[in-house]
C-alpha cells in the first residue's frame, strides 16, 4: 500500500483522469468461471454460476459453499483442487493441471469463496447399471430437452447452436451410430449416455446427469420426445 | 438469477498489495505523466487475493494408533478404512482412486508404518451387473495403478502404473520392494502361445517411484495372484499361479531370471486349472507356505527347504488367504461356499474344526490375520458386494466372535501394522 502512495498522489493531480477500476481476485475468478478461453468448455457450461439460467438443468453441482465441503463427486473425491482438475482434464480439455498457487487457481478459489453456502457435500447419485424405462410424456420431454440438452446439443434434429461438433445432433446422430441395435437397446444407449457421460467405459466429454438432477421420469419423457417408443 | 457472486459487494477482497497492471507504470508516472491526464480510460488494477491460503487441505487428520492398526481396501466403494486393532475402533475412512465416477477397485493393500504410507492396487474390476448395451462396457480392460497413500490422511500422494487386473500387493519387510501380481483371467484364456497368456509380476522400487525404471516386470505364469515374500527385503517371491496350477518362485533381485515353476501334481491345462492356487501365506518361521486352492477346495503346504508340496488338506469350501498362529501350530483358513473358517493342524495335515458363518455373521470370508496379540484373529468378510461389510474379531482359541468393525463395500484385504515398540 505504501509503495502505491506516490503514484496515487500523482494521479490525484490529474483532475480529468478517471479512477482506475479495481478488479478483485473473485471477479477475475468469476470471469474465468464463465470463460472458455484456453479450454473447450467453461465451468459455467455445466455448473450454475453468477449468470446461471434458472430454467436450466445443470449436470454439475451448485458450487455455493464448495470451499467448505468435505467431499465432491458424491464422496469419491475429498480434495477441491483435484475435483477442479478432474473437471479440467475430463470435460474441459485443459492440457495441464492447476496448482494451488498459480494465479488462475487462486482467482478461481477466490470466486468460489465468494459463493456463500452451507458447505455440505452435494449428493451425486451415479446410475451405474442402466435399464430400459417406460414411455413418458413427449410434451414434457420437450421441456426437459430445453432445460438439460439444448445448451450443448443445440436445436433438435439439426444441432444448430450446439457447443461444437463434439455434441451431436439429437436424436438422429446417436441413432445412426447404433442403427443395427434393436429398439429397446437404442433407447438404452440414450439412458446410458445420459447417466454415464464420459465415464464407465464411455469416452467423450459429456458430464453424467445424476439421479438427483434428472429423474428417471425426466428421462422417460425425453425418450418419448425423441419418439423412441 | 441465483444468489451467487456479487460484483457489487465491496470490501470482500480488498488487496493489501496493489498490483499495477497499467500503461502508466511508476517510471512513466514520475516522468511525463503520460496519458493519465487525458480522457482515456485507465487500465483496471488487479487486486491480489488476500484471503486464507487457497485450496486448504480439509481432509481430517487421522490419529494413527500407537498400537496395532489395520488398513482395509474396500474394493466396491473405492475407500480405505483405518482400524485401531487394540481399541477395536474405526479411526477413519477416505476415498482412493483416480476416476471420480467408475469403481477403481482398490484391491488388496500393504502398509509401511515407518514411512507412514500404504499401497493399494487399483484394479478397475468389470462390473458384476451389465451396466448397459455398449460393447465397451464390461469388457474394457483398463490398466491398473498402484496408489501410494499418506497415512496421516489416507490421501493419495503418488501412483505407479502397472498392468491390467493387479491382484495381490505385498511389501517387503524393509519397505524397499513392492510386488504386484496381475490376476488377468482374460489374458489367461484363448489360443495364444503360453508365454502370452502368462502375466507379469511387477517389482517396484519404492524409494524411486518417480523413476521410469522403478518398475521391473517378470513374466511369471498364467493368472498369478497371491504373493508371499521371503527375507527382510523379499529377495524371493512365492506366487500362486491360479491359471497354471503351480507355484512360481521368483528371484526378485534379478528380474531377468525366469521364475521356477513348481506344479501341483499333474494340474490342468494352462488357462483351465483344476486346483486354482489363489493365495500363498508364509509361516512365521518361513519354513512352510500355505497355498489355498479355490477350485479343488484344499490347502497344500509347500516345504520351502525341500521345494515340495505336501498332501492336499481338504476344506469344505473354497479356501482364501489364511493366517498362521505365531507358533505355526495352527493355520486358520477362511473358506467360501459354504462360508466359514477352518482350523488346520499343519503337522498332521488335517482340518481340526470348521466354524461356519451365516450371511449375517460373515458373508464370503476372504482373509484372516493376526496382529501382535495371538489371542485375536481378524477376519475380512467380503459381504454381499453391494453394501458395507465388516471385519470380525475372533477368539483364536474358541473362534467366538468378540467384536466386529464396520468397513466399506466388498473389502478384500487387510494390512496389519504392528504397534510401535
Interface residues (C-beta under 8 A of the other chain):
Chain A: X1 X3 X4 X6 X7 X10 X11 X13 X14 X16 X17 X18 X19 X20 X21 X22 X23 X24 X25 X26 X27 X28 X30 X48 X49 X50 X51 X52 X54 X62 X64 X68 X69 X70 X71 X72 X73 X75 X76 X77 X78 X79 X80 X81 X83 X86 X90 X100 X101 X105 X106 X107 X109 X110 X111 X113 X114 X115 X116 X126 X128 X129 X130 X181 X185 X188 X189 X191 X192 X196 X197 X199 X200 X201 X202 X208
Chain B: X1 X2 X3 X4 X5 X6 X7 X9 X12 X13 X14 X15 X16 X17 X18 X20 X22 X24 X26 X29 X30 X33 X36 X37 X38 X39 X41 X42 X43 X44 X45 X46 X47 X48 X49 X50 X51 X53 X54 X55 X57 X58 X59 X78 X94 X95 X97 X99 X100 X101 X102 X103 X127 X129 X130 X131 X132 X133 X134 X136 X137 X138 X140 X155
